[in-house]
Amino acid sequence: MSKTLKLVPLEQKYFARVIKLGNDVHGDAYLTEEIIDKICKRSLKDGINCSFVMIDVKKKGLDSEKVVGFRLTYAPTNWVIDQWCSPDLWDLPIEQLCYFKSSTVDADYRCHGIAKQMLRASINAASQQGAKGGICHTWMQSPGNAAYLYFIKCGGQHLKTYPNRWLEDSYAGYRCIICGVDEYCHCDAGEMILYFDHAKD
């Protein structure tokens, strides 16, 4: 990995750049100021932040380093089970599970281990917060199904597939890059679990 890249915890000064990267990769209104602020607050527990941002310190914009990736994670006990979850399939209670909300890497920086380094950082932080595993809902229509294949490679296990996972988000303004700006999102989510003692480097 380039020596110009630096991994740092998510904080407010990175919000605008994280929002831009997320929306460029996933579609308009994937992230907003309100959403990223909520995620950041849910990332914090016991003075530890389990969400991270990768910056390129040599690629400065008008006044700041370029954000080239992010891993957004909810700390254990800072998220709730909803209709997209199957707790009967989990071998751990929710109190011992973090929630991997989102991960994104700039297209120009992929295939260099950035996603894995960010995941490892989130696992380490979440472990300090009391987690022994993490749940995620993987975007099954990601180009080349890369999101699903990546999580499997890291040791994740597929539990269940939920159709139309982000349909309600598209009613609220999200515009999926796969489904199109004039259509509601009908992408599937693969509910997955990663037990930290099974995580692969």
ABEGO torsion letter per residue (X at the ends): XBAABBBBBBBAAAAAAAAAAAAAAAEBGABBAAAAAAAAAAABBGGBBABBBBBBAABBBAABBBBABBBBBBBBGABBBBAABBAAABABBAAABBBBABBBBBAAABGAGAAAAAAAAAAAAAAAAGBABBBBBBBAABBGGAAAAAAAAAGBBBABBBBGAAAAAAAAGBBBAAAEAABBBABBBBBBBBBAAABBX
